[in-house]
Amino acid sequence: MSKKTIRNAAAISIGTLILGIILLLASGANLLTILCLIVCFITGCISYFGTLIKAAQLRKMGWFVGVLLTGVFGAFIFGLLGPEQRTSDEALLPFLHGSYKKTKRTLGMK
């Protein structure tokens, strides 16, 4: 799922939630209010689970946990600011090795 789709689904979900709450407060639970909340639920689920899958595929566990905790609002932020590329396997090994060497130096273990 693309970031654009995630962003749009999350925006629709948030917008219909706000509209549904306004309609609920203004006129009570009528058919239009219920339809707004159903649309909010469906698009919210699409954006939420789509974002979790995308963050896992990109190996961005910080984003994964952030979206897991913040829900559709986190999915919207991911759609706006989230990463596009996944961490390559080739870049991971030198990073871990350098990090290990720096940690040993910091702890005084040579």
C-alpha positions as CSV (number, residue, x, y, z in Angstrom):
1,M,0.0,0.0,0.0
2,S,1.4,3.4,-0.9
3,K,1.9,6.2,1.5
4,K,-0.5,8.3,-0.6
5,T,-3.3,5.7,-0.1
6,I,-2.5,5.5,3.6
7,R,-2.6,9.2,4.0
8,N,-5.8,9.6,2.1
9,A,-7.6,6.8,3.9
10,A,-6.5,8.2,7.3
11,A,-7.6,11.7,6.3
12,I,-11.0,10.4,5.2
13,S,-11.3,8.4,8.5
14,I,-10.5,11.4,10.6
15,G,-12.8,13.7,8.6
16,T,-15.8,11.4,8.7
17,L,-15.2,10.8,12.5
18,I,-15.4,14.6,13.1
19,L,-18.4,14.9,10.8
20,G,-20.1,11.9,12.5
21,I,-19.5,13.4,16.0
22,I,-20.9,16.8,14.8
23,L,-24.0,15.1,13.3
24,L,-24.5,13.0,16.4
25,L,-24.4,16.1,18.7
26,A,-26.6,18.2,16.4
27,S,-29.3,15.7,15.4
28,G,-28.9,12.5,17.3
29,A,-28.3,9.0,15.9
30,N,-29.8,9.1,12.4
31,L,-28.9,7.2,9.3
32,L,-26.4,9.8,8.0
33,T,-24.6,9.8,11.3
34,I,-24.3,6.0,11.3
35,L,-23.1,5.9,7.7
36,C,-20.4,8.5,8.5
37,L,-19.2,6.4,11.5
38,I,-19.2,3.2,9.4
39,V,-17.1,4.9,6.7
40,C,-14.8,6.2,9.5
41,F,-14.4,2.7,10.8
42,I,-13.7,1.0,7.5
43,T,-11.2,3.6,6.2
44,G,-9.6,3.8,9.6
45,C,-9.0,0.0,9.6
46,I,-7.6,0.2,6.1
47,S,-5.1,2.9,6.9
48,Y,-4.2,1.5,10.3
49,F,-3.4,-2.0,9.2
50,G,-1.9,-0.9,5.9
51,T,0.5,1.3,7.8
52,L,1.5,-1.4,10.2
53,I,2.2,-3.8,7.3
54,K,4.1,-1.1,5.4
55,A,6.2,-0.2,8.5
56,A,7.0,-3.8,9.1
57,Q,8.0,-4.3,5.4
58,L,10.3,-1.3,5.6
59,R,11.8,-2.6,8.9
60,K,11.0,0.6,10.7
61,M,10.1,-0.6,14.1
62,G,10.0,2.9,15.6
63,W,7.2,3.8,13.2
64,F,5.5,0.5,13.8
65,V,5.3,1.0,17.5
66,G,4.3,4.6,17.1
67,V,1.4,3.8,14.8
68,L,0.5,0.8,17.0
69,L,0.1,3.2,19.9
70,T,-1.5,6.2,18.2
71,G,-3.8,4.5,15.7
72,V,-5.2,6.4,12.8
73,F,-3.6,9.6,13.7
74,G,-0.2,7.9,13.6
75,A,-1.1,6.4,10.3
76,F,-1.9,9.9,8.9
77,I,1.4,11.2,10.2
78,F,3.2,8.2,8.6
79,G,1.5,9.0,5.3
80,L,2.8,12.5,5.5
81,L,6.3,12.0,7.0
82,G,7.1,8.3,7.0
83,P,10.0,6.7,5.2
84,E,9.9,5.4,1.6
85,Q,12.8,3.1,1.5
86,R,13.6,0.1,3.7
87,T,17.0,-0.4,5.4
88,S,19.1,-2.5,3.1
89,D,20.7,-5.7,4.3
90,E,24.1,-4.7,3.1
91,A,24.0,-1.5,5.2
92,L,22.9,-3.2,8.3
93,L,26.0,-5.3,9.0
94,P,28.6,-2.5,8.8
95,F,26.3,-0.3,11.0
96,L,26.0,-3.1,13.6
97,H,29.8,-3.7,13.5
98,G,30.6,0.0,14.0
99,S,28.1,0.3,16.7
100,Y,29.6,-2.7,18.5
101,K,33.1,-1.2,18.3
102,K,32.0,2.2,19.6
103,T,30.2,0.5,22.5
104,K,33.3,-1.5,23.4
105,R,35.4,1.7,23.4
106,T,32.8,3.6,25.5
107,L,32.8,0.9,28.1
108,G,36.6,0.7,28.1
109,M,36.7,-2.8,26.7
110,K,39.4,-3.1,24.0
